[in-house]
Amino acid sequence: MGGPIVLTEIAQGLSVLAGAAIVKTLMDKPMAGPFPRCPSCNGTGRVSCLCSRWSDGDVGCRTCSGSGRTFCSSCGGSGTGRPLPVQLSVKRQNNPPGSV
């Protein structure tokens, strides 16, 4: 009678260990994906707010909602070095006839 219970306990223990190994391998991979970490915020997406730089000990403003940290201006808060999309509009110059 003790045999099936012991086998069940061993199977459950092995499944827990396998799950922990899978979680560990996922946690060891970089989360930023194919883009490198932002060098300004080191991948956190947040930097020190201006209010904490000249403050006399109290921290907090509307921009950071009292946390002392605000979105990184280099990565837009994504934490990756991915470039922000920008649209450029260029007007073509009309050259007068006869000019090259």
N, C-alpha and C positions, 0 to 999 in steps of 0.2 A: 504494500500500500504506500510506502514511503517513496518508492521509485519514481512514479509519475510526478509527484509533487516536487521532488528534487530536480528532475529534468525540466520542469516548467520554470523553476526558479533560475536554473542555469541559463535557459533560453532567454528569459527576461533580462538577466544580467548582461548577457552578450549583446542583446539588442540595445540596451542603454549605452554600453561601451561603443558600439558601432555608431550610434547617433551622436555621441560626444565627439568621435573622431571626425565625422562629417562636418559638424559645426566648427570644429577647430580648423579644418582645412579651408572652410569658407571664410573664417575670420582672419586667416593668415594672408589671404589674397588682398591686394589693394582694392579699396572700394571706389576709387575715382574712375575706374574703367580705363579706356584707352588714353585719356587725357592726363597729363601730369598735374601734380598738386600746385595750387597757386602759391607762388613764393611770398606774396604779401601776407597772407593769413595762414600759411602752412596747411592748407586744406580744410580749415575749420569753417570758412565762409564768413567769419566775424573778426573784426579788429577793434582795438580800443577806440571808444568814442572820444570826440574832441572835448566833451565836458569833463572827462576824467583826466585830461592832460593839464588843465590849468586850475583844477578844483583844489580847494583847501581841505579835502578829506571827504566831502560829501560828493556822491556820484549820482548822476541821473539827469536826464533831460527828455524832451519829447521825442527826439530822434531815436534814442536807445531805449526808451520806455523804462528808464530807471535802472537798467542792467549794467551800464557802463561799456557795453559792447554794441557795435552797429555793423551793418552789412559791409563786407569788403568791397571797396570801389573798383578793385582790379578785376575780380572775377564775378561781381554782381551777387555774391552770396552763395555761389555754387560750390566753391572750394576747389575747383579745378582750373587749370590753366587754359581752358577752352576759350577761344576768342569770342567776344560778343558780336552778334551779327550787326553789320552796319550797311546801310544803303547809300551809295554815292550817286549823285546826279551830276552829269557833266553835259554842259551845253556845247554843241558843235559850233565852231566859228565858221561863218560864211566868208569865204575869200572872194574879193572882187574879181571880175573876169579878167583874164590875162595875167594874173599873179600865180606864182607856183607855191 
